Amino acid sequence: MLVYNETGADIFEKENIDDLFPLLKKENVNWFHFNSLQSSDSVEKIGKHFNLHSLLLEDLVYIDLLPKVEYYSDHLLFTLKMFQIDKDKEIKYEQLIIVLGHNYLITIQENPGNFFIQAKERTLNQKGKVNKNGTDYLFYVLVDLVVDNYFNVMEFLREQLDEIEDLLVEYPDQNYIHRLHEIRKKVVTVRKYVFGLLESLQNLISDEPNQIEESNYKYLRDIKDHVQYNFVLVESFKEDQRSLVELNQSNQGNNMTQVMKTLTIITSIFIPLTFIVGVYGMNFHYMPEIDWKWGYFAVMFLMLIIAVTMIIYMKRKGWF
């Protein structure tokens, strides 16, 4: 728990939430952060202490929520997804739940991580602003911290799309449909969460709940602009991915055309050779060439001349 006012801040870390309640100060901003929430007992205790709505308490233990905002009499619920690029170059999604009251803020992180450390550092670095603006400004700082990382994810997706585009141009004979499908799934998932957050912020700004001071809406609009920009980016990634799929299909079509062209050339060369072999394979008794001493060599030489002539002709025509 981080407790602060204009004069300073105190940080308390406890295993049991009961040990934090006596440290609350109503005249200060009180920020509770759960590194993870594995026990419904903690939910019941914090819900009882702050008189949280029963429907809100159900959402606190549900880890697969889409971004949304819900209003209650003296608090609001805001959920969003945090993105992270892991060491295996995969996008990891983690839920962050925020409950905003008049003098308290509760954040619940899906899994243990360094979010609180980053948020604490940003909060303490902006101590003057945070202390003067209160809990709703702290809410803005936390959401802004999450949204800032969205740009890293967008850059990651752009790099992956650029990499596959280079491969499609450099190695057109290879099929990259599986990698393109994997990127499509990433783009669709990111788009879903970014769009949900954009809608939640738009609703939050338009509804003007009493938990947020009028002076702080300009900060929320700034976050909304950033999310809007990320949404435009991810929409462009969808179009880029479709274009790359079409390029991949075009490459595969060209490869098949080349194969068919090669087979056609081979077939064209062997048609006259097959005709000659067929003629001399009829085994009629009265065929002068059969009794000729040099007949076999003459036919083989003729077939060689025909094949070479056809190859030279096709080469000059630019057929291969």
C-alpha positions as CSV (number, residue, x, y, z in Angstrom):
1,M,0.0,0.0,0.0
2,L,1.2,3.5,-0.9
3,V,-0.1,6.3,1.2
4,Y,0.7,9.9,0.4
5,N,-0.3,13.5,0.7
6,E,1.4,16.8,-0.2
7,T,4.1,16.4,2.4
8,G,5.3,12.9,1.6
9,A,4.6,9.2,1.0
10,D,4.8,6.0,2.9
11,I,5.0,2.4,1.4
12,F,3.7,-0.6,3.4
13,E,4.1,-4.2,2.2
14,K,2.1,-6.9,4.1
15,E,1.2,-10.6,3.5
16,N,-2.2,-10.1,5.1
17,I,-4.5,-7.3,4.0
18,D,-5.9,-7.0,7.6
19,D,-2.5,-5.5,8.6
20,L,-2.9,-2.7,6.1
21,F,-6.4,-1.4,7.1
22,P,-5.1,0.3,10.4
23,L,-2.6,2.2,8.3
24,L,-5.2,3.9,6.1
25,K,-5.5,7.7,6.4
26,K,-8.8,9.1,5.1
27,E,-7.3,12.5,4.5
28,N,-4.6,11.0,2.2
29,V,-4.5,9.0,-1.0
30,N,-4.4,5.3,-0.3
31,W,-3.3,3.0,-3.0
32,F,-3.7,-0.8,-2.6
33,H,-1.9,-3.0,-5.0
34,F,-2.2,-6.8,-5.2
35,N,0.7,-8.5,-7.1
36,S,-1.8,-11.4,-7.6
37,L,-5.1,-12.4,-6.2
38,Q,-5.3,-16.0,-5.3
39,S,-7.6,-15.9,-2.4
40,S,-11.3,-14.8,-2.4
41,D,-10.9,-14.1,1.3
42,S,-8.9,-10.9,0.4
43,V,-11.6,-9.8,-2.0
44,E,-14.2,-10.2,0.7
45,K,-12.2,-8.3,3.2
46,I,-11.4,-5.3,1.0
47,G,-15.0,-5.3,-0.4
48,K,-16.4,-5.2,3.1
49,H,-14.0,-2.5,4.2
50,F,-14.7,-0.2,1.3
51,N,-18.3,-1.2,0.8
52,L,-17.7,-2.4,-2.7
53,H,-20.7,-3.6,-4.8
54,S,-21.2,-7.4,-4.9
55,L,-21.1,-7.4,-8.8
56,L,-17.8,-5.6,-8.7
57,L,-16.4,-8.2,-6.3
58,E,-17.2,-10.9,-8.7
59,D,-15.2,-9.1,-11.4
60,L,-12.2,-8.8,-9.1
61,V,-11.5,-12.6,-9.2
62,Y,-12.3,-13.1,-12.9
63,I,-9.1,-12.8,-14.9
64,D,-10.5,-12.9,-18.4
65,L,-12.4,-9.6,-18.6
66,L,-12.4,-7.4,-21.7
67,P,-11.5,-3.8,-21.1
68,K,-14.6,-2.0,-19.6
69,V,-15.7,0.7,-17.2
70,E,-18.6,0.3,-14.7
71,Y,-20.0,2.9,-12.3
72,Y,-21.2,2.4,-8.7
73,S,-22.4,4.9,-6.1
74,D,-19.0,5.9,-4.7
75,H,-16.5,4.0,-6.8
76,L,-15.9,2.8,-10.4
77,L,-14.4,-0.3,-11.9
78,F,-11.9,0.0,-14.8
79,T,-10.3,-3.1,-16.4
80,L,-7.6,-3.2,-19.2
81,K,-4.9,-5.5,-20.5
82,M,-1.2,-5.1,-20.1
83,F,1.0,-6.2,-22.9
84,Q,4.5,-7.6,-22.6
85,I,7.0,-9.1,-25.1
86,D,8.6,-12.1,-23.4
87,K,12.1,-13.6,-24.1
88,D,10.6,-15.9,-26.7
89,K,9.4,-13.0,-28.8
90,E,5.7,-13.6,-27.9
91,I,3.1,-11.2,-26.7
92,K,1.9,-11.9,-23.2
93,Y,-1.5,-10.5,-22.0
94,E,-2.1,-9.7,-18.4
95,Q,-5.2,-8.2,-16.8
96,L,-5.1,-5.2,-14.6
97,I,-8.2,-4.3,-12.5
98,I,-8.5,-0.8,-11.1
99,V,-11.1,0.3,-8.5
100,L,-11.3,4.1,-8.1
101,G,-12.8,5.7,-5.0
102,H,-12.6,9.2,-3.6
103,N,-9.6,8.7,-1.4
104,Y,-8.5,5.2,-2.3
105,L,-7.5,3.3,-5.4
106,I,-7.2,-0.5,-5.7
107,T,-5.2,-2.3,-8.4
108,I,-5.1,-6.0,-8.9
109,Q,-2.4,-7.5,-11.2
110,E,-3.1,-10.9,-12.7
111,N,0.4,-12.3,-12.1
112,P,3.4,-11.2,-10.0
113,G,5.5,-8.7,-11.9
114,N,7.3,-5.4,-11.8
115,F,4.2,-3.2,-12.6
116,F,4.0,-1.8,-9.1
117,I,7.7,-0.9,-9.1
118,Q,7.4,1.0,-12.3
119,A,4.2,2.7,-11.2
120,K,5.6,3.6,-7.8
121,E,8.7,5.1,-9.4
122,R,6.6,7.2,-11.9
123,T,4.3,8.3,-9.1
124,L,7.1,9.3,-6.8
125,N,8.9,11.1,-9.6
126,Q,5.8,13.2,-10.2
127,K,5.2,13.7,-6.5
128,G,4.2,17.3,-6.8
129,K,1.5,16.7,-9.5
130,V,0.3,13.4,-8.0
131,N,-0.1,14.8,-4.5
132,K,-2.0,17.9,-5.6
133,N,-4.4,16.1,-8.0
134,G,-5.4,13.2,-5.8
135,T,-6.6,9.7,-6.5
136,D,-8.1,10.3,-9.9
137,Y,-4.7,11.7,-11.2
138,L,-3.1,8.6,-9.8
139,F,-5.6,6.6,-11.9
140,Y,-4.5,8.5,-15.0
141,V,-0.8,7.8,-14.2
142,L,-1.4,4.1,-13.9
143,V,-3.4,3.8,-17.1
144,D,-0.9,6.0,-19.0
145,L,1.9,3.7,-17.9
146,V,0.1,0.7,-19.3
147,V,-0.8,2.5,-22.6
148,D,2.8,3.6,-23.0
149,N,3.8,0.0,-23.4
150,Y,1.3,-0.5,-26.2
151,F,3.7,1.4,-28.5
152,N,6.4,-1.2,-27.9
153,V,3.9,-3.9,-28.9
154,M,3.0,-2.0,-32.1
155,E,6.7,-1.7,-33.0
156,F,7.1,-5.4,-32.4
157,L,4.2,-6.3,-34.7
158,R,5.5,-3.9,-37.3
159,E,9.0,-5.5,-37.2
160,Q,7.5,-9.0,-37.6
161,L,5.4,-7.9,-40.6
162,D,8.5,-6.2,-42.2
163,E,10.5,-9.3,-41.6
164,I,8.0,-11.5,-43.4
165,E,7.7,-9.0,-46.2
166,D,11.4,-9.1,-46.8
167,L,11.4,-12.9,-46.8
168,L,8.5,-13.0,-49.3
169,V,10.5,-10.8,-51.6
170,E,13.9,-12.5,-51.1
171,Y,12.6,-16.1,-51.1
172,P,9.5,-16.2,-53.2
173,D,9.6,-19.9,-53.5
174,Q,8.9,-20.5,-49.8
175,N,5.5,-20.6,-48.3
176,Y,5.0,-18.4,-45.2
177,I,1.3,-18.9,-44.7
178,H,1.8,-20.4,-41.2
179,R,3.8,-17.4,-39.9
180,L,1.3,-15.0,-41.5
181,H,-1.5,-16.8,-39.7
182,E,0.3,-16.5,-36.4
183,I,0.8,-12.8,-36.9
184,R,-2.9,-12.5,-37.8
185,K,-3.9,-14.0,-34.5
186,K,-1.6,-11.6,-32.6
187,V,-3.0,-8.6,-34.5
188,V,-6.6,-9.6,-34.0
189,T,-6.1,-10.2,-30.2
190,V,-4.2,-6.9,-29.8
191,R,-6.9,-5.1,-31.8
192,K,-9.7,-6.6,-29.6
193,Y,-8.1,-5.3,-26.4
194,V,-7.1,-1.9,-27.8
195,F,-10.5,-1.3,-29.2
196,G,-12.1,-2.3,-25.9
197,L,-9.9,0.2,-24.0
198,L,-10.7,2.9,-26.5
199,E,-14.4,2.4,-25.9
200,S,-13.9,2.4,-22.2
201,L,-12.0,5.6,-22.2
202,Q,-14.6,7.3,-24.5
203,N,-17.4,6.2,-22.1
204,L,-15.4,7.4,-19.1
205,I,-14.8,10.8,-20.6
206,S,-18.4,11.3,-21.9
207,D,-20.1,10.0,-18.7
208,E,-18.1,12.2,-16.4
209,P,-18.3,10.2,-13.1
210,N,-18.0,12.1,-9.9
211,Q,-14.9,10.1,-8.9
212,I,-12.9,12.2,-11.4
213,E,-12.3,15.9,-11.1
214,E,-13.0,18.1,-14.1
215,S,-9.4,19.3,-14.2
216,N,-8.1,15.8,-14.9
217,Y,-10.2,15.0,-17.9
218,K,-7.6,16.6,-20.2
219,Y,-5.2,13.8,-19.1
220,L,-7.7,11.1,-19.9
221,R,-8.3,12.7,-23.3
222,D,-4.6,12.5,-23.9
223,I,-4.5,8.8,-23.1
224,K,-7.5,8.3,-25.4
225,D,-5.6,10.0,-28.2
226,H,-2.7,7.6,-27.7
227,V,-5.0,4.6,-27.7
228,Q,-6.8,5.9,-30.8
229,Y,-3.4,6.1,-32.5
230,N,-2.6,2.6,-31.5
231,F,-5.9,1.4,-32.8
232,V,-5.2,3.1,-36.2
233,L,-1.9,1.3,-36.2
234,V,-3.3,-2.1,-35.5
235,E,-6.0,-1.6,-38.2
236,S,-3.2,-0.8,-40.7
237,F,-1.4,-4.0,-39.5
238,K,-4.6,-6.0,-40.5
239,E,-4.5,-4.6,-44.0
240,D,-0.7,-5.2,-44.2
241,Q,-1.2,-8.8,-43.1
242,R,-3.9,-9.3,-45.8
243,S,-1.5,-7.8,-48.4
244,L,1.2,-10.2,-47.4
245,V,-1.1,-13.1,-47.6
246,E,-2.0,-12.1,-51.1
247,L,1.7,-11.7,-51.9
248,N,2.4,-15.2,-50.5
249,Q,-0.4,-16.6,-52.6
250,S,0.9,-14.8,-55.7
251,N,4.4,-16.3,-55.1
252,Q,2.9,-19.8,-54.7
253,G,0.9,-19.2,-57.9
254,N,4.1,-18.1,-59.7
255,N,5.9,-21.1,-58.4
256,M,3.2,-23.4,-59.7
257,T,3.2,-21.6,-63.0
258,Q,7.0,-22.1,-63.3
259,V,6.6,-25.8,-62.5
260,M,3.9,-26.2,-65.2
261,K,6.0,-24.2,-67.6
262,T,9.0,-26.5,-67.0
263,L,6.9,-29.6,-67.4
264,T,5.4,-28.2,-70.6
265,I,8.8,-27.6,-72.1
266,I,9.9,-31.1,-71.2
267,T,6.8,-32.5,-72.7
268,S,7.2,-30.4,-75.9
269,I,10.7,-31.8,-76.4
270,F,9.7,-35.4,-75.9
271,I,6.6,-35.3,-78.2
272,P,8.6,-35.6,-81.5
273,L,11.0,-38.0,-79.8
274,T,8.1,-40.2,-78.7
275,F,6.7,-40.0,-82.2
276,I,10.0,-41.3,-83.7
277,V,10.3,-44.1,-81.1
278,G,6.6,-45.0,-81.7
279,V,7.2,-45.3,-85.5
280,Y,10.2,-47.5,-85.2
281,G,8.5,-49.5,-82.4
282,M,5.7,-50.8,-84.7
283,N,7.9,-53.8,-85.8
284,F,6.6,-54.0,-89.4
285,H,8.7,-56.5,-91.4
286,Y,9.3,-54.2,-94.4
287,M,11.0,-51.3,-92.8
288,P,14.2,-50.5,-94.6
289,E,15.9,-48.7,-91.7
290,I,15.6,-51.8,-89.4
291,D,18.0,-53.8,-91.6
292,W,20.4,-50.8,-92.1
293,K,23.7,-51.3,-90.3
294,W,23.7,-47.6,-89.0
295,G,20.0,-47.3,-88.5
296,Y,20.1,-47.2,-84.7
297,F,22.8,-44.6,-84.6
298,A,21.1,-42.5,-87.3
299,V,17.8,-42.4,-85.3
300,M,19.5,-41.6,-82.0
301,F,21.5,-38.8,-83.8
302,L,18.2,-37.5,-85.3
303,M,16.5,-37.5,-81.9
304,L,19.5,-35.6,-80.4
305,I,19.4,-33.0,-83.2
306,I,15.6,-32.5,-82.8
307,A,15.9,-32.1,-78.9
308,V,18.9,-29.6,-79.2
309,T,17.1,-27.6,-81.9
310,M,13.9,-27.3,-79.8
311,I,15.9,-26.2,-76.8
312,I,17.8,-23.5,-78.7
313,Y,14.5,-22.3,-80.3
314,M,12.7,-22.1,-76.9
315,K,15.7,-20.4,-75.4
316,R,15.8,-17.7,-78.0
317,K,12.0,-17.2,-77.5
318,G,12.7,-16.5,-73.9
319,W,10.5,-19.3,-72.7
320,F,13.1,-20.3,-70.1
